[in-house]
Amino acid sequence: MSHYDLIVLGAGSGNMLPGDDLRHLRTAIVEPDRFGGTCLNRGCIPTKMFVVAAEAASNARAATRLGVHATVDTVNWKEIRDRIFGRIDPLHEKALAYRRENGIDVYTEPARFIAPKTVLVGSEQLTADTFVVAAGSRPKLPPIPGLSDVPHHTSDTVMRIDEIPPSILIVGGGFIAAEFGHVFASFGSQVTIVQSGPRLLMAEDEQVSAAFTEAAAHRHRLFLEAQLTAVRPDGAGIAATVAGPAGEVDVHADLLLIATGRRPNTDLIDAAAGGLTLDEHGHVVTDKEYRTGVPGVWALGDIANHFQLKHMANAEVRVVAYNLQHPGAERGLTSTVAPHAVFTEPQIASVGLTEQDARARNVDHMVALRRYSDTAYGWALEDTTGFAKLLVDPTARALLGAHIFGPHAAILIQPLIQAMSLDQTVDQIARDVLYIHPALTELVEQALLEVPRP
Protein backbone atom coordinates (compact mmCIF):
# COMPACT_ATOMS: atom_id res chain seq x y z
CA MET A 1 0.00 0.00 0.00
CA SER A 2 1.25 3.48 -0.93
CA HIS A 3 0.09 6.60 0.87
CA TYR A 4 0.03 10.10 -0.64
CA ASP A 5 -0.83 13.58 0.46
CA LEU A 6 -2.92 14.03 -2.71
CA ILE A 7 -4.31 11.64 -5.31
CA VAL A 8 -5.98 13.02 -8.44
CA LEU A 9 -8.27 10.63 -10.32
CA GLY A 10 -8.29 11.76 -13.95
CA ALA A 11 -5.81 13.76 -16.03
CA GLY A 12 -8.17 15.93 -18.02
CA SER A 13 -8.80 19.11 -16.08
CA GLY A 14 -7.48 17.19 -13.07
CA ASN A 15 -4.01 17.40 -14.58
CA MET A 16 -4.14 21.18 -14.11
CA LEU A 17 -4.31 20.78 -10.34
CA PRO A 18 -0.73 19.90 -9.34
CA GLY A 19 1.08 23.21 -9.78
CA ASP A 20 3.79 25.14 -8.00
CA ASP A 21 1.53 25.97 -5.06
CA LEU A 22 0.96 22.28 -4.33
CA ARG A 23 4.46 21.09 -5.17
CA HIS A 24 5.15 20.31 -1.51
CA LEU A 25 2.51 17.56 -1.51
CA ARG A 26 3.41 13.98 -2.34
CA THR A 27 1.08 13.55 -5.28
CA ALA A 28 -0.15 10.80 -7.59
CA ILE A 29 -2.26 11.05 -10.74
CA VAL A 30 -4.28 8.07 -11.91
CA GLU A 31 -5.17 8.15 -15.62
CA PRO A 32 -5.92 4.86 -17.43
CA ASP A 33 -6.51 6.54 -20.79
CA ARG A 34 -4.79 9.65 -22.19
CA PHE A 35 -3.65 12.84 -20.52
CA GLY A 36 -5.82 15.76 -21.60
CA GLY A 37 -9.07 13.89 -21.10
CA THR A 38 -12.10 14.13 -23.35
CA CYS A 39 -11.53 17.74 -24.40
CA LEU A 40 -8.08 17.29 -25.88
CA ASN A 41 -8.39 13.78 -27.26
CA ARG A 42 -12.04 13.19 -28.20
CA GLY A 43 -13.93 16.41 -27.67
CA CYS A 44 -13.61 20.18 -27.80
CA ILE A 45 -10.26 20.56 -29.51
CA PRO A 46 -10.28 17.97 -32.31
CA THR A 47 -13.96 18.60 -33.08
CA LYS A 48 -13.31 22.33 -33.52
CA MET A 49 -10.34 21.57 -35.75
CA PHE A 50 -12.69 19.51 -37.93
CA VAL A 51 -15.28 22.31 -37.76
CA VAL A 52 -12.76 24.86 -39.08
CA ALA A 53 -12.08 22.59 -42.07
CA ALA A 54 -15.82 22.09 -42.55
CA GLU A 55 -16.39 25.86 -42.51
CA ALA A 56 -13.74 26.31 -45.20
CA ALA A 57 -15.63 23.90 -47.44
CA SER A 58 -19.14 25.18 -46.69
CA ASN A 59 -18.10 28.84 -46.99
CA ALA A 60 -16.57 28.20 -50.39
CA ARG A 61 -19.78 26.63 -51.65
CA ALA A 62 -21.92 29.39 -50.11
CA ALA A 63 -19.83 32.23 -51.54
CA THR A 64 -22.04 32.37 -54.63
CA ARG A 65 -24.40 34.65 -52.71
CA LEU A 66 -21.56 37.19 -52.61
CA GLY A 67 -20.80 36.90 -56.31
CA VAL A 68 -17.80 34.63 -55.70
CA HIS A 69 -18.29 31.43 -57.66
CA ALA A 70 -16.08 28.82 -56.01
CA THR A 71 -16.07 25.05 -55.95
CA VAL A 72 -14.59 22.46 -53.59
CA ASP A 73 -12.70 19.95 -55.67
CA THR A 74 -11.66 17.50 -52.95
CA VAL A 75 -11.91 17.09 -49.22
CA ASN A 76 -8.99 14.93 -48.11
CA TRP A 77 -10.27 13.38 -44.91
CA LYS A 78 -7.05 11.54 -44.08
CA GLU A 79 -5.01 14.71 -44.53
CA ILE A 80 -7.36 16.63 -42.21
CA ARG A 81 -7.52 13.81 -39.67
CA ASP A 82 -3.77 13.19 -39.61
CA ARG A 83 -2.99 16.89 -39.30
CA ILE A 84 -5.31 17.14 -36.29
CA PHE A 85 -4.21 14.05 -34.43
CA GLY A 86 -0.61 14.49 -35.50
CA ARG A 87 -0.64 17.55 -33.24
CA ILE A 88 -2.76 16.07 -30.46
CA ASP A 89 -1.50 12.51 -30.03
CA PRO A 90 2.12 13.28 -29.03
CA LEU A 91 0.93 15.47 -26.14
CA HIS A 92 -0.02 12.48 -23.99
CA GLU A 93 3.51 11.06 -23.73
CA LYS A 94 4.95 14.54 -23.19
CA ALA A 95 2.52 15.23 -20.33
CA LEU A 96 3.17 11.82 -18.79
CA ALA A 97 6.94 12.32 -18.91
CA TYR A 98 6.67 15.87 -17.56
CA ARG A 99 4.72 14.79 -14.50
CA ARG A 100 7.05 11.92 -13.71
CA GLU A 101 10.16 14.05 -14.22
CA ASN A 102 8.75 16.54 -11.73
CA GLY A 103 8.18 14.11 -8.90
CA ILE A 104 4.55 13.07 -9.43
CA ASP A 105 3.73 9.38 -9.55
CA VAL A 106 1.51 8.47 -12.48
CA TYR A 107 -0.56 5.29 -12.54
CA THR A 108 -1.94 4.18 -15.91
CA GLU A 109 -4.29 1.40 -14.82
CA PRO A 110 -7.95 1.98 -13.91
CA ALA A 111 -8.72 2.95 -10.33
CA ARG A 112 -11.73 2.00 -8.26
CA PHE A 113 -12.63 2.84 -4.71
CA ILE A 114 -12.66 -0.07 -2.29
CA ALA A 115 -13.27 2.12 0.77
CA PRO A 116 -13.42 5.83 1.56
CA LYS A 117 -10.10 7.43 0.54
CA THR A 118 -8.73 4.08 -0.64
CA VAL A 119 -8.47 3.00 -4.28
CA LEU A 120 -7.27 -0.16 -5.98
CA VAL A 121 -5.11 0.54 -9.04
CA GLY A 122 -4.25 -2.71 -10.74
CA SER A 123 -3.14 -4.86 -7.80
CA GLU A 124 -1.92 -1.96 -5.65
CA GLN A 125 -3.87 -0.14 -2.96
CA LEU A 126 -3.40 3.61 -2.74
CA THR A 127 -4.54 5.89 0.07
CA ALA A 128 -4.31 9.64 0.50
CA ASP A 129 -5.18 12.41 2.90
CA THR A 130 -6.84 14.26 0.02
CA PHE A 131 -8.52 13.00 -3.14
CA VAL A 132 -9.69 15.04 -6.11
CA VAL A 133 -12.10 13.04 -8.26
CA ALA A 134 -12.01 14.30 -11.85
CA ALA A 135 -12.57 11.09 -13.76
CA GLY A 136 -14.84 12.57 -16.42
CA SER A 137 -17.61 11.03 -18.49
CA ARG A 138 -18.14 8.84 -21.54
CA PRO A 139 -20.71 8.44 -24.34
CA LYS A 140 -24.02 6.90 -23.38
CA LEU A 141 -25.47 4.16 -25.59
CA PRO A 142 -29.26 3.80 -25.77
CA PRO A 143 -30.94 0.38 -25.75
CA ILE A 144 -31.49 0.08 -29.52
CA PRO A 145 -32.40 -3.48 -30.58
CA GLY A 146 -29.57 -4.91 -32.68
CA LEU A 147 -27.02 -2.22 -31.81
CA SER A 148 -24.50 -4.70 -30.45
CA ASP A 149 -24.60 -6.60 -33.77
CA VAL A 150 -23.70 -3.70 -36.06
CA PRO A 151 -20.64 -1.45 -36.34
CA HIS A 152 -21.31 1.93 -34.79
CA HIS A 153 -19.43 4.96 -33.59
CA THR A 154 -19.62 7.56 -30.84
CA SER A 155 -17.85 10.91 -30.57
CA ASP A 156 -14.95 8.94 -29.04
CA THR A 157 -14.24 7.06 -32.26
CA VAL A 158 -15.83 8.75 -35.27
CA MET A 159 -13.02 11.26 -35.81
CA ARG A 160 -10.53 8.42 -36.30
CA ILE A 161 -12.28 6.72 -39.24
CA ASP A 162 -10.36 6.24 -42.49
CA GLU A 163 -12.65 7.90 -45.02
CA ILE A 164 -15.68 10.14 -45.38
CA PRO A 165 -18.80 7.96 -45.42
CA PRO A 166 -21.12 8.60 -48.38
CA SER A 167 -23.99 8.57 -45.88
CA ILE A 168 -24.23 8.81 -42.11
CA LEU A 169 -27.11 8.19 -39.70
CA ILE A 170 -26.87 10.21 -36.48
CA VAL A 171 -29.01 9.26 -33.51
CA GLY A 172 -29.56 12.23 -31.20
CA GLY A 173 -30.31 15.92 -31.52
CA GLY A 174 -27.92 17.70 -29.15
CA PHE A 175 -24.51 19.39 -29.38
CA ILE A 176 -22.68 16.35 -30.74
CA ALA A 177 -25.26 15.58 -33.41
CA ALA A 178 -25.38 19.22 -34.52
CA GLU A 179 -21.61 19.60 -34.80
CA PHE A 180 -20.88 16.29 -36.52
CA GLY A 181 -23.87 16.76 -38.80
CA HIS A 182 -22.29 20.04 -39.91
CA VAL A 183 -18.84 18.49 -40.36
CA PHE A 184 -19.91 15.47 -42.40
CA ALA A 185 -22.43 17.38 -44.52
CA SER A 186 -19.76 19.96 -45.34
CA PHE A 187 -17.42 17.16 -46.37
CA GLY A 188 -20.02 15.66 -48.72
CA SER A 189 -21.84 13.01 -46.68
CA GLN A 190 -25.61 12.63 -46.87
CA VAL A 191 -26.66 13.15 -43.25
CA THR A 192 -29.78 11.73 -41.61
CA ILE A 193 -30.61 12.70 -38.01
CA VAL A 194 -33.10 10.86 -35.81
CA GLN A 195 -34.22 12.95 -32.83
CA SER A 196 -36.71 11.89 -30.16
CA GLY A 197 -37.92 15.46 -29.55
CA PRO A 198 -39.90 17.79 -31.82
CA ARG A 199 -36.82 19.96 -32.54
CA LEU A 200 -33.04 19.77 -32.55
CA LEU A 201 -31.05 21.34 -29.70
CA MET A 202 -34.04 21.24 -27.39
CA ALA A 203 -32.04 22.68 -24.47
CA GLU A 204 -31.51 25.96 -26.35
CA ASP A 205 -33.94 28.85 -26.28
CA GLU A 206 -37.00 27.66 -28.19
CA GLN A 207 -36.61 30.36 -30.84
CA VAL A 208 -33.00 29.31 -31.43
CA SER A 209 -33.93 25.63 -31.42
CA ALA A 210 -36.68 26.22 -33.99
CA ALA A 211 -34.42 28.32 -36.22
CA PHE A 212 -31.64 25.73 -36.11
CA THR A 213 -34.06 22.89 -36.85
CA GLU A 214 -35.33 24.77 -39.90
CA ALA A 215 -31.77 25.43 -41.09
CA ALA A 216 -30.75 21.81 -40.51
CA ALA A 217 -33.75 20.57 -42.49
CA HIS A 218 -32.29 22.26 -45.58
CA ARG A 219 -29.01 20.35 -45.15
CA HIS A 220 -30.02 17.02 -43.61
CA ARG A 221 -32.81 14.49 -43.66
CA LEU A 222 -34.54 14.87 -40.30
CA PHE A 223 -36.76 12.46 -38.42
CA LEU A 224 -38.27 14.30 -35.45
CA GLU A 225 -40.24 12.77 -32.59
CA ALA A 226 -38.79 9.51 -33.82
CA GLN A 227 -36.94 6.48 -32.47
CA LEU A 228 -34.74 3.73 -33.88
CA THR A 229 -36.65 0.53 -33.22
CA ALA A 230 -34.07 -1.77 -34.82
CA VAL A 231 -30.70 -1.74 -36.56
CA ARG A 232 -29.16 -4.54 -38.60
CA PRO A 233 -26.24 -5.12 -40.95
CA ASP A 234 -26.83 -4.09 -44.55
CA GLY A 235 -23.90 -4.82 -46.83
CA ALA A 236 -20.96 -2.71 -45.73
CA GLY A 237 -23.26 -0.39 -43.80
CA ILE A 238 -26.33 -0.60 -41.63
CA ALA A 239 -30.10 -0.50 -42.05
CA ALA A 240 -32.29 1.07 -39.41
CA THR A 241 -36.01 1.10 -38.80
CA VAL A 242 -37.14 4.56 -37.76
CA ALA A 243 -40.54 4.90 -36.10
CA GLY A 244 -42.09 8.37 -36.10
CA PRO A 245 -45.37 10.22 -36.52
CA ALA A 246 -45.66 9.03 -40.13
CA GLY A 247 -45.07 5.38 -39.25
CA GLU A 248 -42.01 3.21 -39.81
CA VAL A 249 -39.34 3.98 -42.41
CA ASP A 250 -36.24 1.94 -43.32
CA VAL A 251 -33.06 3.99 -43.59
CA HIS A 252 -29.71 2.81 -44.99
CA ALA A 253 -26.43 4.44 -44.01
CA ASP A 254 -22.77 3.69 -44.45
CA LEU A 255 -21.97 4.81 -40.89
CA LEU A 256 -23.98 4.94 -37.68
CA LEU A 257 -23.11 7.61 -35.10
CA ILE A 258 -24.71 7.42 -31.65
CA ALA A 259 -24.90 10.92 -30.13
CA THR A 260 -27.41 10.52 -27.33
CA GLY A 261 -25.49 12.16 -24.52
CA ARG A 262 -22.86 11.25 -21.96
CA ARG A 263 -22.74 9.59 -18.56
CA PRO A 264 -20.40 10.27 -15.62
CA ASN A 265 -17.72 7.66 -14.92
CA THR A 266 -18.79 7.19 -11.29
CA ASP A 267 -19.61 3.53 -11.96
CA LEU A 268 -16.16 2.84 -13.40
CA ILE A 269 -14.42 4.15 -10.27
CA ASP A 270 -17.04 2.60 -7.95
CA ALA A 271 -17.69 5.98 -6.34
CA ALA A 272 -20.31 4.55 -4.01
CA ALA A 273 -17.73 2.23 -2.44
CA GLY A 274 -15.71 5.34 -1.69
CA GLY A 275 -18.62 6.73 0.32
CA LEU A 276 -19.49 9.34 -2.31
CA THR A 277 -23.12 10.37 -2.68
CA LEU A 278 -24.50 10.32 -6.23
CA ASP A 279 -27.45 12.21 -7.69
CA GLU A 280 -30.19 10.68 -9.82
CA HIS A 281 -28.00 11.00 -12.94
CA GLY A 282 -24.96 9.35 -11.36
CA HIS A 283 -22.94 12.51 -10.74
CA VAL A 284 -20.95 12.98 -7.53
CA VAL A 285 -22.76 15.37 -5.21
CA THR A 286 -20.65 18.29 -3.96
CA ASP A 287 -21.23 21.56 -2.16
CA LYS A 288 -20.49 24.89 -3.83
CA GLU A 289 -16.83 24.64 -2.80
CA TYR A 290 -16.65 21.18 -4.52
CA ARG A 291 -16.36 19.17 -1.30
CA THR A 292 -18.03 15.78 -1.35
CA GLY A 293 -19.65 14.19 1.68
CA VAL A 294 -16.37 12.44 2.52
CA PRO A 295 -13.95 14.77 4.36
CA GLY A 296 -10.85 15.36 2.29
CA VAL A 297 -12.46 14.25 -0.98
CA TRP A 298 -13.31 16.82 -3.66
CA ALA A 299 -14.85 16.38 -7.11
CA LEU A 300 -15.01 18.49 -10.26
CA GLY A 301 -15.72 18.41 -13.97
CA ASP A 302 -18.02 16.09 -15.87
CA ILE A 303 -18.14 13.54 -13.08
CA ALA A 304 -19.63 16.12 -10.70
CA ASN A 305 -21.75 18.50 -12.78
CA HIS A 306 -24.20 18.43 -15.64
CA PHE A 307 -22.64 21.16 -17.76
CA GLN A 308 -20.20 18.95 -19.71
CA LEU A 309 -18.16 22.09 -20.43
CA LYS A 310 -14.38 22.29 -20.37
CA HIS A 311 -14.33 25.97 -19.43
CA MET A 312 -16.48 25.13 -16.40
CA ALA A 313 -14.13 22.32 -15.37
CA ASN A 314 -11.13 24.63 -15.78
CA ALA A 315 -12.76 27.19 -13.49
CA GLU A 316 -13.59 24.48 -10.96
CA VAL A 317 -10.04 23.17 -10.81
CA ARG A 318 -8.77 26.66 -9.99
CA VAL A 319 -11.30 26.87 -7.16
CA VAL A 320 -10.32 23.45 -5.77
CA ALA A 321 -6.61 24.32 -5.98
CA TYR A 322 -7.31 27.47 -3.96
CA ASN A 323 -9.39 25.57 -1.43
CA LEU A 324 -6.70 22.95 -0.87
CA GLN A 325 -4.32 25.76 0.06
CA HIS A 326 -6.78 27.69 2.24
CA PRO A 327 -8.50 25.28 4.65
CA GLY A 328 -11.17 27.09 6.60
CA ALA A 329 -11.42 29.87 4.02
CA GLU A 330 -12.77 27.89 1.06
CA ARG A 331 -14.71 29.59 -1.70
CA GLY A 332 -16.88 28.67 -4.67
CA LEU A 333 -16.98 30.05 -8.19
CA THR A 334 -17.16 33.84 -8.27
CA SER A 335 -19.76 33.62 -11.05
CA THR A 336 -22.59 31.17 -11.53
CA VAL A 337 -22.98 32.17 -15.18
CA ALA A 338 -22.31 29.13 -17.38
CA PRO A 339 -22.13 30.04 -21.08
CA HIS A 340 -21.82 27.56 -23.93
CA ALA A 341 -21.56 27.46 -27.70
CA VAL A 342 -22.48 24.96 -30.38
CA PHE A 343 -20.03 25.05 -33.27
CA THR A 344 -22.43 24.05 -35.98
CA GLU A 345 -23.89 25.96 -38.95
CA PRO A 346 -25.14 28.51 -38.07
CA GLN A 347 -23.11 28.85 -34.89
CA ILE A 348 -24.99 29.17 -31.60
CA ALA A 349 -24.04 30.70 -28.25
CA SER A 350 -26.08 30.99 -25.10
CA VAL A 351 -25.90 32.09 -21.48
CA GLY A 352 -28.48 32.32 -18.71
CA LEU A 353 -32.22 31.74 -18.90
CA THR A 354 -34.03 30.71 -22.03
CA GLU A 355 -37.46 32.20 -22.66
CA GLN A 356 -39.14 28.89 -21.85
CA ASP A 357 -37.16 28.76 -18.57
CA ALA A 358 -38.33 32.24 -17.65
CA ARG A 359 -41.95 31.36 -18.34
CA ALA A 360 -41.75 28.06 -16.46
CA ARG A 361 -40.26 29.78 -13.40
CA ASN A 362 -42.62 32.78 -13.63
CA VAL A 363 -39.66 35.13 -13.96
CA ASP A 364 -40.76 38.58 -15.04
CA HIS A 365 -38.82 39.47 -18.19
CA MET A 366 -38.66 41.56 -21.35
CA VAL A 367 -37.38 40.27 -24.69
CA ALA A 368 -35.28 42.22 -27.17
CA LEU A 369 -34.26 40.83 -30.55
CA ARG A 370 -32.01 42.12 -33.30
CA ARG A 371 -31.30 40.40 -36.60
CA TYR A 372 -27.94 40.20 -38.34
CA SER A 373 -29.65 41.53 -41.46
CA ASP A 374 -30.35 44.80 -39.64
CA THR A 375 -26.65 45.51 -39.09
CA ALA A 376 -24.07 46.83 -41.51
CA TYR A 377 -21.79 43.82 -41.27
CA GLY A 378 -24.81 41.54 -41.50
CA TRP A 379 -25.43 43.16 -44.87
CA ALA A 380 -21.87 42.34 -45.87
CA LEU A 381 -22.41 38.72 -44.86
CA GLU A 382 -25.78 38.59 -46.66
CA ASP A 383 -27.05 36.83 -43.57
CA THR A 384 -30.82 36.34 -43.59
CA THR A 385 -31.40 34.01 -40.63
CA GLY A 386 -29.20 35.10 -37.70
CA PHE A 387 -30.30 37.04 -34.62
CA ALA A 388 -29.38 38.02 -31.09
CA LYS A 389 -32.05 37.60 -28.42
CA LEU A 390 -31.89 39.07 -24.92
CA LEU A 391 -34.00 38.41 -21.82
CA VAL A 392 -33.95 41.32 -19.39
CA ASP A 393 -35.26 41.91 -15.87
CA PRO A 394 -37.62 44.90 -16.34
CA THR A 395 -36.98 46.24 -12.84
CA ALA A 396 -33.26 45.72 -12.28
CA ARG A 397 -32.58 46.04 -16.03
CA ALA A 398 -30.07 43.21 -15.74
CA LEU A 399 -29.56 40.51 -18.33
CA LEU A 400 -31.31 37.26 -17.46
CA GLY A 401 -30.18 35.46 -20.60
CA ALA A 402 -28.63 35.98 -24.02
CA HIS A 403 -28.83 33.81 -27.12
CA ILE A 404 -27.10 34.37 -30.46
CA PHE A 405 -27.78 32.38 -33.61
CA GLY A 406 -25.46 33.12 -36.50
CA PRO A 407 -21.84 33.65 -37.59
CA HIS A 408 -19.26 34.15 -34.81
CA ALA A 409 -21.91 33.74 -32.10
CA ALA A 410 -19.38 32.33 -29.62
CA ILE A 411 -17.31 35.51 -29.87
CA LEU A 412 -20.18 37.98 -29.99
CA ILE A 413 -21.75 36.75 -26.77
CA GLN A 414 -18.67 37.42 -24.63
CA PRO A 415 -19.50 41.02 -23.60
CA LEU A 416 -22.94 39.82 -22.53
CA ILE A 417 -21.36 37.07 -20.40
CA GLN A 418 -19.14 39.70 -18.82
CA ALA A 419 -22.12 41.94 -18.13
CA MET A 420 -24.00 39.12 -16.40
CA SER A 421 -20.91 38.12 -14.39
CA LEU A 422 -20.23 41.67 -13.24
CA ASP A 423 -23.88 42.68 -12.62
CA GLN A 424 -23.86 45.40 -15.26
CA THR A 425 -27.20 46.71 -16.50
CA VAL A 426 -28.24 46.64 -20.12
CA ASP A 427 -28.12 50.43 -20.14
CA GLN A 428 -24.50 50.46 -19.01
CA ILE A 429 -23.30 48.06 -21.66
CA ALA A 430 -25.47 49.62 -24.37
CA ARG A 431 -24.74 53.31 -23.76
CA ASP A 432 -21.51 53.53 -21.76
CA VAL A 433 -19.45 51.48 -24.24
CA LEU A 434 -18.41 52.33 -27.78
CA TYR A 435 -18.88 49.60 -30.37
CA ILE A 436 -16.77 49.67 -33.52
CA HIS A 437 -18.68 50.46 -36.70
CA PRO A 438 -19.28 48.56 -38.89
CA ALA A 439 -18.06 45.53 -36.94
CA LEU A 440 -20.38 42.62 -36.27
CA THR A 441 -20.36 43.52 -32.56
CA GLU A 442 -22.94 46.17 -33.46
CA LEU A 443 -25.40 43.28 -33.39
CA VAL A 444 -24.91 43.15 -29.61
CA GLU A 445 -25.12 46.91 -29.23
CA GLN A 446 -28.29 47.17 -31.27
CA ALA A 447 -29.94 44.28 -29.44
CA LEU A 448 -29.22 46.06 -26.16
CA LEU A 449 -30.67 49.29 -27.53
CA GLU A 450 -33.84 47.37 -28.45
CA VAL A 451 -34.59 46.81 -24.74
CA PRO A 452 -37.52 49.13 -23.90
CA ARG A 453 -36.54 52.01 -21.62
CA PRO A 454 -38.63 52.80 -18.55
C-alpha angles and dihedrals in degrees: 000000000000123000125206138182090228134015120187116199107207132024100220108090086342089072088065091064104076102073137142093289091059097037091111091065121091098239139188130188120203114202119156094181128033131322111250094046125219096329098058100033108030108004143032101011105042092038091054090048088055090045092055090054090046091052090052090056097042093044091053092053092045095049091091088085087064094049093259109124106201134158134201108230100184140357108206103205095183092051091051093044095046093047090053099045092035085069097038105041099061091056093076096063091042092053092046092051092045093055094047093046089054097054102267119129113227122200117196101190123090117273128215131179116247094174137353109302092000125103133181113223110185102313096332127095117219127192131182142180089231131029128189111196110206101146096141131208141281138212116287119226118210121222097261112166109247096013094123090055098056133061111258140164139216129196086274093066112017096083091060097058119123102235144012109270114232087226134015132192114208120195111204138042106226137095096303095048092047095050098043091043087057093046098049095041090051089051092052106266121138102239126207119184124196112198126179093210130068092254141024120257092022092178091064124087106291093242091053092044091052093047092049092047090053091049092047091051089064091055105032141034105252130201108189127190085016140129137201105243095180142001127195139169115278113182109296091342139039138270121215133191110222118197117199143140091297094051130254124339129183114226126191122204137169092221134027119209119190110207103163100131139276137278129213117253094235091118093054092055093039091235093180091061087056090058093252118149116230129203125228091277095050098256121140110256115233137168121244091276089055096250116146124214090268112081110244094019120108131179135199144163128029094342091061108032140041098229097088088201125139094208089056092050090048090053091047094052090054089052093049092047089053092047093051088057096044109048110185093021100066121156139192131223113310090223130038092196109118112189125186141181135207112214097211132112111307096024118236132205129178143175133176129354124001118218091253089051091052092050094046092051094042090239111167108235147157124219126219123184133185126181126220088232090064093061130078095240090044086060089053090052092046086224113172103170109041127103145163117228125193131192113204135187103239093211105040091029089220125142113260095180143347130203127183125189115187146046117347092001092151091059098039094055095058098090089051091052088051092050092052092046093050097040094243118163124238089247092056095051093040100046108019095055129067116226119204115249126251094009120122089248086081085080088069093044093049093046089054091049089053090066106107113249120228 
